Amino acid sequence: MSGIYGLEKFSHLEDKIYRTIEQFKRERQEREALEREVASLRREMSRVSDDKERLEQQVERLLTERDAIKLKVEGMLDAIAVLDVEAV
């Protein structure tokens, strides 16, 4: 009878080992998937950072152009105002 009990314990231990191995495989696959996702997110973050920098430079350039155009328009309006005064 003790031989059967010993085999049952061994079988139970064997089942535990196989379940542990399967759990280890699942966790390793999950870790690898998460590592791939992290790498992908890092690449995306780098692209977004590059886009942000490019857009900030573009905004700065457009603001500079706007200020230059504003000065020209103010100059033209001043010239028109002088003409109006001279016409009177």
NORRA-V399107 format. One record per residue. N is the residue number from 1. OMEGA is omega as a letter, one per 30 degrees, with the letter a starting at -180 (none if undefined). BURIAL is b if it has 24 or more other ideal C-beta (glycine too) atoms within 12 Angstrom, else e. Layout:
BEGIN
N,OMEGA,BURIAL + N,OMEGA,BURIAL
END
This chain:
BEGIN
1,a,e + 2,l,e + 3,l,e + 4,l,e + 5,l,e + 6,l,e + 7,l,e + 8,l,e + 9,l,e + 10,l,e + 11,l,e + 12,l,e + 13,l,e + 14,l,e + 15,l,e + 16,l,e + 17,a,e + 18,l,e + 19,l,e + 20,l,e + 21,l,e + 22,l,e + 23,l,e + 24,l,e + 25,l,e + 26,a,e + 27,l,e + 28,l,e + 29,l,e + 30,l,e + 31,l,e + 32,l,e + 33,l,e + 34,l,e + 35,l,e + 36,l,e + 37,l,e + 38,l,e + 39,l,e + 40,l,e + 41,l,e + 42,l,e + 43,l,e + 44,l,e + 45,l,e + 46,l,e + 47,a,e + 48,l,e + 49,l,e + 50,l,e + 51,l,e + 52,a,e + 53,l,e + 54,a,e + 55,l,e + 56,l,e + 57,l,e + 58,l,e + 59,l,e + 60,l,e + 61,a,e + 62,l,e + 63,l,e + 64,l,e + 65,l,e + 66,l,e + 67,l,e + 68,l,e + 69,l,e + 70,l,e + 71,l,e + 72,l,e + 73,l,e + 74,l,e + 75,l,e + 76,l,e + 77,l,e + 78,l,e + 79,l,e + 80,l,e + 81,l,e + 82,l,e + 83,l,e + 84,l,e + 85,a,e + 86,a,e + 87,a,e + 88,none,e
END
